[in-house]
Each structure stands twice: as C-alpha cells, then as structure tokens.
C-alpha cells in the first residue's frame, strides 16, 4: 500500500501555560497541506523493518514505533515492511515524523482487519506524540492542550501557501526553553487566534539569528498573511490566488538559493492512499 503523509502548517500558535506533566499548553490553528512524504507499507510474516531516507537511529523512527504499537494492540503476529521517502524537511515545524506515524497507523489498520474504532486509533496516536493525532484527521483544525486535543474547523480550501524552509534545523525543546526565558509567564488564552501570529517565533529567531533574512523575505511578499510553522524553521505566506502564490515562490527561489521553497495547497485529510481519492477523508 502506498500512502501520502501530508505536512502541516501552524497558521496561528499561542503558548498559554504549562501543564502538570511539564509540557507547554498551546492553542493553534493548523492546516494540512499537500507537501507529502511517500510511504510504502507492506505486510510481512514477522518483524518490523523501516527504510527511511533520513537514516534515523534505531528507536527514533516514529513510523516503526507506530507499526509496533498497532500490531501489539491488535495482537496480530504478522510483521510489516515500511519504506519512507522523505520530502517534508525535518526540523522545520512541518510535522513530517508525526505525519508518517499517523499514516502508518491508518494504513496498517487497513491491512490487518478488523479495523479499530477511530477513537482507539486516536488513543494510540496520542501515545506516540502530541502532533500525531492531528494527522489522523487532517484538514483545518484547532489544537489545544499539548497538541493532543483536536477539533475540526471549516475547510479553508481557497488559500494557497508558499513555504520557505531555510537551511537551519530548529530543535523544538530549545525553542520552548528560550521562549520560557523571554516570556516566563504565558498570557491567558484569548477568544480568538490571529492568523500568522506564533508565540514561538521570536524565541526561534533569537536562538537562530540566521532565520532573520528568511523571515524578512517572506513578510515582503505582500501575502494575505505570513507566519512561522511550529517551532520553526519554516516560514509560510498565504495567498488567495494560485498565480500569486506561484509568483511569490519563484521570487523566493531567486532570493534564497540555499533554501527549499514549496508551493502547497490545503488538504482535507492528513494522509491518503495513492490511487484511492479521498479514501482517508471520511
């Protein structure tokens, strides 16, 4: 089974406190987009093997952990072979690893009937990581808590996004630690979130000053709104028209030859089986 695992953009993100478990509490608007890793998931007689183009150390690959967790949950003695072709840049706040894990949960669930209730899949996703849950649903979402509480929002299908990924790898834990030093007492949650506003952005830019010219370049595009995704390093610009977004992407490619530039549209789901249109968007 071949699966597309989509990236996400945090269109707005606020840090609203610390939880008893030490994690930061956030509120965020999220949109999945059609920048995707391509996974091949195949049943085998035994064992879980993953070939990932990132060459992750053993135990750090969320796709392998997801497969092991699902097979253990079902009590299925079969194995699985997973190949991950990475296109979503790592360390950019785009959720590639979490998306891969959610795609493996969904695909392997289909390959090992009977299928689990969606509520149980969501429980497994939360055990893998806070961001994994959102990719089981995808589309336009509101995230709360540490990111594990997900609520669907009306689909924002008209927006087109240009995503600029600098040659800088942001470490999430370090960005949050810098945020805590900059703003030791996060403010109380508001009624609404403002598109393009990310409480972690200043901390990321202070920690990684090489991000500054990339932020300036994105802000100068004249987009509907701009922002940084997650804890960085990716910046994005939202446009109403595809032609405007395409022109902005070309401008960024000329200005930032060391960066990666992607032209993305929104998706209604977090993953999709190739050749099976909208199968995972129900």
Secondary structure, DSSP 8 states (H G I E B T S, - for coil): -EEEEEEEEEEEEEEEEE-TTS-EEEEEEEEEEEEEEEEEEEEESS-EEEEETT---TT--HHHHHHHHHHHHHT---EEEEEEE--S-TTSSS-HHHHHHHHHHHHHHHHSSS---HHHHHHHHHHH-TTHHHHHH-SEEEEEETTTEEEE----TT-EEEEEE-S----HHHHHHHHHHH-SS-----SS--TT-BTTHHHHHHH-GGGHHHHHHHHTT--SEEEE-TTSSEEEEEESSHHHHHHHHHHHHHH-TTSEEEEEEB-SSSEEETTSTTGGG-
